[in-house]
Amino acid sequence: MENSNDKLFFKIFRNIFIKQTIFKHLKNRDVFLGFFKYEDIISSEWCIQNEYYGLLKDKVQRGEYLEFSNSSDYNFRNKLREQYDNGRVIAINKYSILNKQISIKAQWSSSNFYYHLFKNYSNYYIDNGNIIQCEYISIEYDNVQCLETLVTYHKHSFSLDTFYRSIEIGSYDCALFIFINLKKSGALNKSTSMYKIWNMVLFSSNNKNTNILNKNGYLLNERLNFLINQCNLSVPSSETIFKQKYQFQCKLYHLFDFLVYDQTLSVLIESAKTVIHLKDFLKPYMDSISNKSFKYNKFHLEKVDGNKLNSITKYEDDINNLFNDKVNLFNSIEDINSATKSFTKEQLNTLILDHNVFDDGNNVNNNINNNIGNNNNNNNNNNNNNNNNNNNNNNNNNNNNNNNNNNNNNNNNNNNSISNSSSNSCNININNNNNNNNNNIVNKLYQFVLPFIEFKSSYFNDSLLFYKIKYESYCGDELYSNSKFHPCLFGIYDFNIILKQGLKIFSKHPLFYYCKNERPKQIQYVKDLINDVKNLEKPIPSLVENAINHILCNLISINDLELVQLLLIDSMIEFKFTNEPISIGRIYRSLNSTKMIDLVIRNKAIYTIICTRGKRVNFSLANTLIQNGKSELLKHLKLLQPNIYYVSIKDLVYKGNSYSEISMDVIKFIYDNINDFYYDSMNIWHFTPSTYGFQFNNVDDFKYILERTPSNVNYIYNNYQERDSVGIFSFIFNHRPFDIESGRCNILNPNYNILFNYLRLKQKNGINHPSISQLLASSSRDFQDYYPISILEIGINGNLWFVDSIINSFDDGKMSSHLPFYIFKIVCLFGQLKVLKHLELNHQQMLYNLIKDRNNSVLLGKTSNTILFTSVQMGHIDLVLEILKNKYFKLLPKNTNYQSFFLNSSSPTPNNVFLLNYFKTYKPN
């Protein structure tokens, strides 16, 4: 009689909708015939990658055999993290079982997951000193759950160095947990311990030269905030720190290694707070600035290179003369909090270079030089006199009457939004005052932090120069040869310079990069350019023509419809594209929106070039859009500009491997509209023996293109790897097997033809059918031809029947003599302990022969040495222990030092951190 569970099962299984829903949500791996059996699943990475967190938790709690290697999605770390590795090779893997993000997503905290993991797999995580490695990698992932388990169930304690490392690499959750435990244990009772912490945070060279900005800001700001706000520590006095006998690696007054204008407002605010926190340390330096007595060699101990004397003298003058009254702009954290409380979240996340420049002329602190304060307030300036000397101090404040065109809430807009900003003037006095006040605060923060920027790099000089140009209207002649600070980036216009040198030294940044939100200045720049060009005698000099084209391309690339309309259409300037393929190609490449295409082709000269391209296929509009991945523009062109579209695509040729430089979105557009093209010229399935054709990166793209391929066109499968890593072969086998049998699908790798025949037999007749043995015995004697099959059946499935079948073929003399080695290599690569024990029990002679022949020249490099090497590389501790226990395994003499053997026989890998440490103290029985 059926029990209630049986009845329930069949009731569900017979419901078509429920059954289809269940199978729809089952996740395929890159296997070819469906799914795993529960007992065959041994890879923790596979469980995590496919989000079978409950399955993995169940296996861990049961203590079932698992292998923990990771084979994909590695991210190697920066030098700051690597300095502690001490010979380890550590890589961040998003599918690691110790990854904090995986732990959160799987909700393992509620199931005591890591207690069972460390208890049931103590070889890896606890024994032989591996608890230290477990601590190390847990901190790398900032996984405090792991540390809590180590402390609670394994009585683990932490060192001060562990705390320092946690802070330095930014693992603050772990750092706080370690700090609390150190405090409880009394390890922090000694004042020297606390001073050492502060010394590390304040003087470590890792505060500098790392070029690391993360989500919380600059490293020093982060570390200081952590100690003060989370650990509730107070900054000790400078005397107590300096009395300690530590070797300081850098002078404290150069706190920050960044460009001030390239930071967000929030970073600038936190940096100002850092200066306040450290005022006691900084007092000698700040006093010397206030007294105008700063000397470089007083604060720098190293000898000064004679070639740098002039730059140091200038630096001393700048510090003493420009900042003597600025180091006291803020006197407390409360001052900063009060001044900055009105900023919105959007403003706090805006780069300083994107903040507007407003000036009501009342705050002398708005400018570094006192003589600038009253020169920037000509509210009657008509913004049109940009042809005057650019050094005029009024130049940078042309837009004061219009200074509220852009609400500060829009400061974070990118270049594409410039065209959408209107010239509407907001004359509400309240908003005027708020905007002026906010920008005065930004100005003061900039000045306050600037003296503490690193001088030996270019950061100080560049930050100061930016300030002088942006806030003081400085425009020296040297700027026109400076691509980083070319005046046009600030909207500073000088037609005489364009006449002399064009814009030949132009930055990688787009036009108006440093004045994105100063719309009146941008409009006036373009208007002045148009007027001056119209007043020139014809023909227009080539320098000017190139400069106009360059400006036009910049405006097109940032999608500024208003200014492009003004320059290209309304100006009535007769544009000529002398070096046509290059100049018109720049315009094509600059196009980023459908509206911009429609606007640009209204220019008669451009429209004519597009429609009369002759035989220059490579320079057609469509070809440029294809090469630059702009599928949406191609769709628009076909829909609304069909004449241009069909002219542009005529005679295009993209075949096979030539698609490798084209984005998949564009490839999909081509195949969605494949009838628009001559197919033989656009066949993605084309291949030659030397190129092997186009390589697809995922199965969904492969399916998409195949579905749109004409049914009379053959296609290819061209994977030459040992595994079907992206699942394309699996898709073909499961859903389009007749394409292979009919010859429509051309499998370029002959090993996959053998695999296909094997799987079809298995599919039709079952795994234990004799015909499979016949296939194995008749197709080839070279085991490498069966490598994809063996990867599947031995490495992934752990299929013992297959192992026996292929070894029987070997024993009958129907298989290459290399077969034992390759079987063992697969076993060791995938950590198949079950298969290894099966071989030891049922195929002892083969194992014995393999080890006995290890010195045979034919098998050189294919011996038990290599087998062990593979296992060590993959970090399979249980597998290596099983191999070393084998009675035939006489690889190592009795007096062999296991520590030196494992360190010398295998280089460290991201997978074998635990294994190498485990065998440092391993003693064979």
KAQUI-V915435 format. One record per backbone hydrogen bond with DSSP energy under -1.0 kcal/mol. NH is the residue of the N-H (numbers start at 1). CO is the residue of the C=O. If there is no record, write none. Layout:
BEGIN
nh:NH co:CO
nh:NH co:CO
END
This chain:
BEGIN
nh:7 co:3
nh:8 co:4
nh:9 co:5
nh:10 co:6
nh:11 co:7
nh:12 co:8
nh:13 co:9
nh:14 co:10
nh:15 co:12
nh:19 co:15
nh:20 co:16
nh:21 co:17
nh:22 co:18
nh:23 co:19
nh:24 co:20
nh:25 co:21
nh:31 co:29
nh:41 co:38
nh:44 co:67
nh:47 co:43
nh:48 co:44
nh:49 co:45
nh:50 co:46
nh:51 co:48
nh:52 co:47
nh:53 co:51
nh:56 co:52
nh:57 co:53
nh:58 co:54
nh:59 co:55
nh:60 co:56
nh:61 co:57
nh:62 co:58
nh:63 co:59
nh:64 co:59
nh:67 co:42
nh:75 co:92
nh:82 co:78
nh:83 co:79
nh:84 co:81
nh:85 co:82
nh:88 co:85
nh:92 co:75
nh:96 co:93
nh:99 co:96
nh:103 co:99
nh:104 co:100
nh:105 co:101
nh:106 co:102
nh:108 co:103
nh:111 co:108
nh:113 co:108
nh:116 co:112
nh:117 co:113
nh:118 co:114
nh:119 co:115
nh:120 co:116
nh:121 co:117
nh:124 co:121
nh:125 co:121
nh:126 co:122
nh:127 co:122
nh:130 co:127
nh:131 co:126
nh:132 co:129
nh:134 co:130
nh:135 co:131
nh:136 co:132
nh:137 co:133
nh:138 co:134
nh:139 co:135
nh:140 co:136
nh:141 co:137
nh:143 co:138
nh:144 co:142
nh:147 co:143
nh:148 co:144
nh:149 co:145
nh:150 co:146
nh:151 co:147
nh:152 co:148
nh:153 co:149
nh:154 co:150
nh:156 co:150
nh:163 co:159
nh:164 co:160
nh:165 co:161
nh:166 co:162
nh:167 co:163
nh:168 co:164
nh:169 co:165
nh:170 co:167
nh:171 co:166
nh:172 co:170
nh:175 co:171
nh:176 co:172
nh:177 co:173
nh:178 co:174
nh:179 co:175
nh:180 co:176
nh:181 co:177
nh:182 co:178
nh:183 co:179
nh:184 co:180
nh:185 co:181
nh:187 co:182
nh:189 co:186
nh:194 co:190
nh:195 co:191
nh:196 co:192
nh:197 co:193
nh:198 co:194
nh:199 co:195
nh:200 co:196
nh:201 co:197
nh:202 co:198
nh:203 co:199
nh:204 co:200
nh:207 co:204
nh:208 co:205
nh:214 co:217
nh:217 co:214
nh:222 co:218
nh:223 co:219
nh:224 co:220
nh:225 co:221
nh:226 co:222
nh:227 co:223
nh:228 co:224
nh:229 co:225
nh:230 co:226
nh:231 co:226
nh:233 co:227
nh:241 co:237
nh:242 co:238
nh:243 co:239
nh:244 co:241
nh:246 co:244
nh:255 co:253
nh:256 co:452
nh:263 co:260
nh:265 co:350
nh:266 co:348
nh:268 co:264
nh:269 co:265
nh:270 co:266
nh:271 co:267
nh:272 co:268
nh:273 co:269
nh:274 co:270
nh:275 co:271
nh:276 co:272
nh:277 co:273
nh:278 co:274
nh:279 co:276
nh:282 co:278
nh:286 co:282
nh:287 co:283
nh:288 co:284
nh:289 co:285
nh:290 co:286
nh:291 co:287
nh:292 co:289
nh:293 co:288
nh:298 co:295
nh:299 co:296
nh:308 co:305
nh:309 co:306
nh:312 co:308
nh:313 co:309
nh:314 co:310
nh:315 co:311
nh:316 co:312
nh:317 co:313
nh:318 co:314
nh:319 co:315
nh:320 co:316
nh:321 co:317
nh:322 co:318
nh:323 co:319
nh:326 co:323
nh:327 co:323
nh:329 co:326
nh:336 co:332
nh:337 co:333
nh:338 co:334
nh:339 co:335
nh:340 co:336
nh:343 co:340
nh:348 co:344
nh:349 co:345
nh:350 co:347
nh:352 co:263
nh:353 co:261
nh:354 co:351
nh:355 co:352
nh:366 co:363
nh:367 co:364
nh:372 co:369
nh:375 co:372
nh:379 co:377
nh:381 co:378
nh:388 co:385
nh:392 co:389
nh:395 co:392
nh:397 co:394
nh:400 co:397
nh:402 co:399
nh:403 co:400
nh:405 co:402
nh:410 co:407
nh:411 co:408
nh:413 co:410
nh:417 co:414
nh:418 co:415
nh:421 co:418
nh:432 co:428
nh:433 co:429
nh:434 co:430
nh:435 co:431
nh:436 co:432
nh:437 co:433
nh:438 co:434
nh:439 co:435
nh:440 co:436
nh:441 co:437
nh:442 co:438
nh:443 co:439
nh:444 co:440
nh:445 co:441
nh:446 co:442
nh:447 co:443
nh:448 co:444
nh:449 co:445
nh:450 co:446
nh:452 co:449
nh:453 co:450
nh:454 co:256
nh:460 co:454
nh:462 co:458
nh:463 co:459
nh:464 co:460
nh:465 co:461
nh:466 co:462
nh:467 co:463
nh:468 co:464
nh:469 co:465
nh:470 co:466
nh:471 co:467
nh:472 co:468
nh:474 co:468
nh:479 co:476
nh:480 co:477
nh:481 co:478
nh:482 co:479
nh:489 co:486
nh:490 co:487
nh:492 co:487
nh:498 co:494
nh:499 co:495
nh:500 co:496
nh:501 co:497
nh:502 co:498
nh:504 co:501
nh:512 co:488
nh:513 co:510
nh:514 co:489
nh:515 co:512
nh:518 co:515
nh:519 co:517
nh:522 co:518
nh:523 co:519
nh:524 co:520
nh:525 co:521
nh:526 co:522
nh:527 co:523
nh:528 co:524
nh:529 co:525
nh:530 co:526
nh:531 co:527
nh:532 co:528
nh:533 co:529
nh:534 co:530
nh:535 co:531
nh:536 co:533
nh:545 co:541
nh:546 co:542
nh:547 co:543
nh:548 co:544
nh:549 co:545
nh:550 co:546
nh:551 co:547
nh:552 co:548
nh:553 co:549
nh:554 co:550
nh:555 co:551
nh:556 co:552
nh:557 co:553
nh:558 co:554
nh:559 co:556
nh:560 co:555
nh:561 co:559
nh:564 co:560
nh:565 co:561
nh:566 co:562
nh:567 co:563
nh:568 co:564
nh:569 co:565
nh:570 co:565
nh:575 co:573
nh:583 co:579
nh:584 co:580
nh:586 co:582
nh:587 co:583
nh:588 co:584
nh:589 co:585
nh:590 co:586
nh:591 co:588
nh:597 co:593
nh:598 co:594
nh:599 co:595
nh:600 co:596
nh:601 co:597
nh:602 co:599
nh:603 co:600
nh:607 co:603
nh:608 co:604
nh:609 co:605
nh:610 co:606
nh:611 co:607
nh:612 co:608
nh:616 co:613
nh:617 co:615
nh:619 co:616
nh:620 co:617
nh:624 co:620
nh:625 co:621
nh:626 co:622
nh:627 co:623
nh:628 co:624
nh:629 co:626
nh:630 co:625
nh:631 co:629
nh:634 co:630
nh:635 co:631
nh:636 co:632
nh:637 co:633
nh:638 co:634
nh:639 co:635
nh:640 co:636
nh:641 co:637
nh:645 co:641
nh:646 co:642
nh:647 co:643
nh:648 co:644
nh:649 co:645
nh:652 co:649
nh:654 co:681
nh:656 co:683
nh:658 co:655
nh:659 co:656
nh:660 co:657
nh:662 co:659
nh:667 co:663
nh:668 co:664
nh:669 co:665
nh:670 co:666
nh:671 co:667
nh:672 co:668
nh:673 co:669
nh:676 co:673
nh:677 co:674
nh:681 co:678
nh:682 co:679
nh:686 co:683
nh:692 co:688
nh:702 co:698
nh:703 co:699
nh:704 co:700
nh:705 co:701
nh:706 co:702
nh:707 co:703
nh:709 co:706
nh:713 co:710
nh:715 co:744
nh:717 co:746
nh:725 co:723
nh:727 co:724
nh:731 co:727
nh:732 co:728
nh:733 co:729
nh:734 co:730
nh:735 co:731
nh:736 co:732
nh:739 co:736
nh:741 co:737
nh:742 co:738
nh:745 co:739
nh:746 co:715
nh:748 co:717
nh:752 co:749
nh:754 co:750
nh:755 co:751
nh:756 co:752
nh:757 co:753
nh:758 co:754
nh:759 co:755
nh:760 co:756
nh:761 co:757
nh:762 co:758
nh:763 co:759
nh:764 co:760
nh:765 co:761
nh:766 co:762
nh:769 co:766
nh:772 co:769
nh:774 co:770
nh:775 co:771
nh:776 co:772
nh:777 co:773
nh:778 co:774
nh:779 co:775
nh:785 co:782
nh:786 co:783
nh:787 co:784
nh:790 co:786
nh:791 co:787
nh:792 co:788
nh:793 co:789
nh:794 co:790
nh:795 co:790
nh:796 co:791
nh:797 co:792
nh:799 co:793
nh:803 co:799
nh:804 co:800
nh:805 co:801
nh:806 co:802
nh:807 co:803
nh:808 co:804
nh:809 co:805
nh:810 co:806
nh:811 co:807
nh:812 co:808
nh:813 co:810
nh:814 co:809
nh:816 co:781
nh:819 co:816
nh:822 co:818
nh:823 co:819
nh:824 co:820
nh:825 co:821
nh:826 co:822
nh:827 co:823
nh:828 co:824
nh:829 co:825
nh:830 co:826
nh:832 co:827
nh:833 co:831
nh:836 co:832
nh:837 co:833
nh:838 co:834
nh:839 co:835
nh:840 co:836
nh:841 co:837
nh:842 co:838
nh:843 co:839
nh:847 co:843
nh:848 co:844
nh:849 co:845
nh:850 co:846
nh:851 co:847
nh:852 co:848
nh:853 co:849
nh:854 co:851
nh:856 co:853
nh:859 co:856
nh:860 co:857
nh:862 co:859
nh:867 co:863
nh:868 co:864
nh:869 co:865
nh:870 co:866
nh:871 co:867
nh:872 co:868
nh:873 co:869
nh:874 co:870
nh:876 co:871
nh:877 co:875
nh:880 co:876
nh:881 co:877
nh:882 co:878
nh:883 co:879
nh:884 co:880
nh:885 co:881
nh:889 co:886
nh:890 co:888
nh:896 co:893
nh:901 co:897
nh:902 co:898
nh:903 co:899
nh:904 co:900
nh:905 co:901
nh:916 co:912
nh:917 co:913
nh:918 co:914
nh:919 co:915
nh:920 co:917
END
